[in-house]
Amino acid sequence: MEFELGIMMDPSAVAREDTAADLARQAEAGGLDLVVVRADEGGVTAGFDPWTAAVWVSGATERIQIGVSDSWTAASEGGARPEGAAVPGAAPAVADPEVPVPSVVEKARESLARLAGPRLLTRGGWVVAPDDAGRADLTNLAGDGLPVVVPVRSRDDVARLVDMVAQDGPAVGPRRTTAARALRRDGIEYDAVPRSLLGTAVEPGDRDYLAVSSNYLRGGAPGIVLRPETPDQVADALAFARSHTHLPLGVRSGGHGVSGRSTNDGGLVIDVGRIHRVEVLDETRRLVRIGPGATWKQVAAALDPYGWALGSGDYGGVGVGGLATAGGIGLLGREHGLTIDHLRAVELVLADGSQVRATRDEHPDLFWAVRGAGANFGIATAFEFEVYDVGDVGWAKLTLASTDIEKSLLRFGEVAGAAPRDTTVFLVTGRPRQGQSGIQLYAIVDSPDPQVVVERLTPFLDLGTLVQQEVYLARYKDIMGQAADVGPDGHHGQGEPVSRSAFLPAITPEYAHDTAELLHSGRVFFFELRPMGGAIADVPAEETAFTHRTPAFQVTAMGVDQADLDARWDRLAGHFDGLYLSFDTDQRSERLHDAFPPPVLGRLRDLKRRYDPANLFRDNFNIDPRGSSGATRDDERGRE
């Protein structure tokens, strides 16, 4: 039907063999839009409070909208107040216990609003049709744009209305209520959403909206979230994006990106989380195919039965898509290199909707660019990786206390840099407290021999006083499996993350001193050093768009104020050599030049002009195709 159709019922008048909840569930299953619980003419429901009954109906259903009609509601909306009813603002009348008390009614309304959320119809109202209204009668009553409700007493009454809806054929997408549509954002053609995406698209008034609006670290309120499940649907989503270039565009896989804009305010988000299959293509070559929406926890679990692994940062809840197009500095990195170093093919949907497969031989320019700057060139729908053998490994979480963080940082640089390739240890610290700095070490030693694990880790105990330790042999899947699963309620990030990142050639005494001052300022609550070198440095710089192969460490700091952190981080710039875009939230144009040396940035701009000339993918460290390929750094700063 072209209008919303629902039922109205007095729970005390429902046929004996049925209940109000039964009729509500039947209405919902049949595609009706609204259930209104009403009081009888005296203002109550002969043993039922209408608001309490509506809560019961709400709990028995999932989608259908809920309304309540009682004497006080009617009076407060301009209807006639029954004799003896309380007057707003006056002391409640207590002579008649059946007369509704305004404050009690308002509390009931507030409680139902909290429980039912956007399903509670709080504005606009509805039109009540005669019990025996036919289709033509209902259509005429809907002329004012309000939902139409028909009083019902039995399943047969509801079935009659359901049959009317069924005559229109199955709905392509969800039937959204008036209240839900009222929450739509300006500037979005909701009725133009591609047919292939209607069934899974999420709008601000939908039940699933809170589960998809924010990501792990960032709060958001997008105007619409499209959730494609196939490459063709991704192409459809990008067609919608091309007709809405005035909106922010976010692309999401797992929703853990620090720098990425996988959510926004009032814009479009394309969420590929449903493209998450992991499959083995060639067991002899250890070749696997992974969807961008899989998490690294899921990947590790799928590879473990074969005795394989693929290094993937340090947290199993991260999605494949973002990390596999940026770099992937993980806990197996010094032995096996970056995640992107094992990529053999990637399937992309480009800005114009075309689908390509990029390898060393097919679209080699795109294959180069995707490995380090992928967010600028398309949406990946599949990755093919050549993984490697990994058995039991030593896994350690060590907590140390240091009274001299400067000395501890310097010592970490010495020990981590001298460690064998089979050992990768991440350091995390933050604000000193009461003269001491807490240091967390997260380590993998790729060896099943406990004695080797102990030998590799012992030098790191020089960083401070050991407070707590957890060291044992584990499978890589169990390490990644420590990440919490994201449930049906999704992420609940709030605000905006504030983070800076850099590559560090070495931890010198000067760097350790300056970083200690930064930490003692109290303005940084999270600080991490990730060792690089080893296999990461084995790959030639020109092999991928990720060109920073020689630094010894990648460093990240998180604070609470972007301007303040930027000012403090800028003072450390002399120690750095480039940055890792995945962990940086500074949007100044200089960051692009830190990430990509001039020849690399020039090549990326040329490719951007070829594959995304209209700059559709522009919302995260944008490589603007309008920039000059041969411009100097100062020239670029002046234009951007």
Secondary structure, DSSP 8 states (H G I E B T S, - for coil): --S-EEEEE-GGGS-TT--HHHHHHHHHHTT--EEEEE--TTSS-SS--HHHHHHHHHHH-SSSEEEEE-HHHHHHTTS---TT---TTS----S-TTS--HHHHHHHHHHHHHHHGGGB--SS--EE--TT--HHHHHHHGGGS--EEEE--SHHHHHHHHHHHHTT---SS----HHHHTT--TT--GGGS-GGGTTT-B-TTSTTHHHHH--SS---B-SEEE---SHHHHHHHHHHHHTTTTS-EEEESSS--SSS-SS-BSSEEEE-TT---EEEEETTTTEEEE-TT-BHHHHHHHHGGGTEE---TT-TTSBHHHHTTT----TTHHHH--GGGGEEEEEEE-TTS-EEEE-SSSSHHHHHHHHHHGGGT-EEEEEEEE-EE---EEEEEEEEEES-HHHHHHHHHHHHHHS-TTEEEEEEE---BTTBEEEEEEEEE--S-HHHHHHHHGGGGGGSEEEEEEEEEE-HHHHHTTS----TT-----S--EEEEEEES---HHHHHHHHHHHHTT-EEEEEEEE--THHHHS-GGGSS----S-SEEEEEEES-HHHHHHHHHTTGGG-----GGG----STHHHHHHS-HHHHHHHHHHHHHH-TT--S-SSS---TTS-TT--HHHHHHH-
